[in-house]
Amino acid sequence: AQKITQTQPGMFVQEKEAVTLDCTYDTSDQSYGLFWYKQPSSGEMIFLIYQGSYDEQNATEGRYSLNFQKARKSANLVISASQLGDSAMYFCAMREGLYNQGGKLIFGQGTELSVKP
Amino acid sequence: DTEVTQTPKHLVMGMTNKKSLKCEQHMGHRAMYWYKQKAKKPPELMFVYSYEKLSINESVPSRFSPECPNSSLLNLHLHALQPEDSALYLCASSQERNRFPLYSYEQYFGPGTRLTVT
């Protein structure tokens, strides 16, 4: 069965420092996508970054990068140069299925990140 | 434009009321989703519409009734809710066409409706 595990319920980071949020996943499918979302206290889920299971390069989007280690089934999010606005809940998610339209996203429990000035 | 809108932002309803939540997107996305989210928890999938047809119902109680009148609109009709149904209800959409693999499509979320059942 598919499962996403985020083992850090809460984390603190100093402004301008880098932080890594952990995510491990379990799936028997060879074809899947991994996503990270940010949810500020306002509630909206904001898509940050995507990594496909066959992608050989780690994904990067601005200050966000995804450290993808397929053999270890991990997809950690790295935020460089943290800003106060990065304080939020972060969810790792996975979707399987090459051809499943409207496929399910499986979410981890989330990590609450607090950036200190 | 990557916007999903939801109305209302907040809703308070009694257990005997009937109300509806509305979600709209104009990105040409062909899959739309309803999620329920409790505080400090991940979103839980409720329903998925793919090309205006209900494709996934995650065993949601019948007091929640989804409707997809057209490819841009998604409604969630609420009737005889319980206090434990109080939550943030999120709508999302994804494109689901023109590119494979389909698992690569990100979902775009609306701001949500905060529902309180009294």
Interface residues (C-beta under 8 A of the other chain):
Chain A: S31 Y32 G33 F35 Y37 S42 G43 E44 M45 I46 F47 Y50 G52 M89 F91 R95 E96 G97 L98 Y99 N100 Q101 G102 G103 K104 L105 F107 G108 Q109 G110 E112
Chain B: R30 A31 Y33 K40 K41 P42 P43 L45 V48 Y49 S50 Y51 S55 I56 L88 L90 A92 S94 E96 F100 P101 L102 Y103 S104 E106 Q107 Y108 F109 G110 P111 G112 R114
